[in-house]
Amino acid sequence: NAGVTQTPKFQVLKTGQSMTLQCAQDMNHNSMYWYRQDPGMGLRLIYYSASEGTTDKGEVPNGYNVSRLNKREFSLRLESAAPSQTSVYFCASSLRGQNLNTGELFFGEGSRLTVL
Amino acid sequence: SQKIEQNSEALNIQEGKTATLTCNYTNYSPAYLQWYRQDPGRGPVFLLLIRENEKEKRKERLKVTFDTTLKQSLFHITASQPADSATYLCALRMDSSYKLIFGSGTRLLVRP
């Protein structure tokens, strides 16, 4: 199994450009998440989707939108990129509801975004 | 809001020694706490979970403790190996919440 797949792995944007980060999981997980990771800041939750058809804001949602396209796919969109959005973005999924004992997250390999 | 603190300084130890990493949190107690490992350029990988009513959890050379009075978790790697060198993240999940809040991580370096 591929697990969690993110595309693209690298992207350079100019300020004001838009783009969408794609994420897909093949583990039949209910919940999906988007985090950003910055030096010294740890992983910060941008948006999450507890189940297909629902999305909720995390800690740092401003400047982003998400779409839970189906159970497998969860995309993150930057409508007008800013230099402050330069970061490494991680998508994750978890099998909530069937294994409440762990709730462990499975992460993708990350998408490295630079906004000039 | 909940705040998680991990030592930002790297921990540098000799192979064979026990590594101990600390995770402190403020405010209300989480339902459970998780530890992840992250290698450079990779996504985090889940290692262990400990619930609020558990004091200790073990998995092979790994041990996690959880002290809700001190609001602290300790993560131990016994008989450390150079392959254990990585950044270790702690994360908290509040009861009935889907949000997992992460600390900034501590980098561990194990010298041969």
Interface residues (C-beta under 8 A of the other chain):
Chain A: V4 S31 Y33 Y35 G40 M41 G42 L43 R44 L45 Y48 A50 D56 G58 E59 F90 A92 R96 N101 T102 G103 E104 L105 F106 F107 G108 E109 G110
Chain B: I4 Q6 S8 Y32 Q34 Y36 G41 R42 G43 P44 V45 F46 L49 L89 A91 R93 Y98 K99 L100 I101 F102 G103 S104 G105
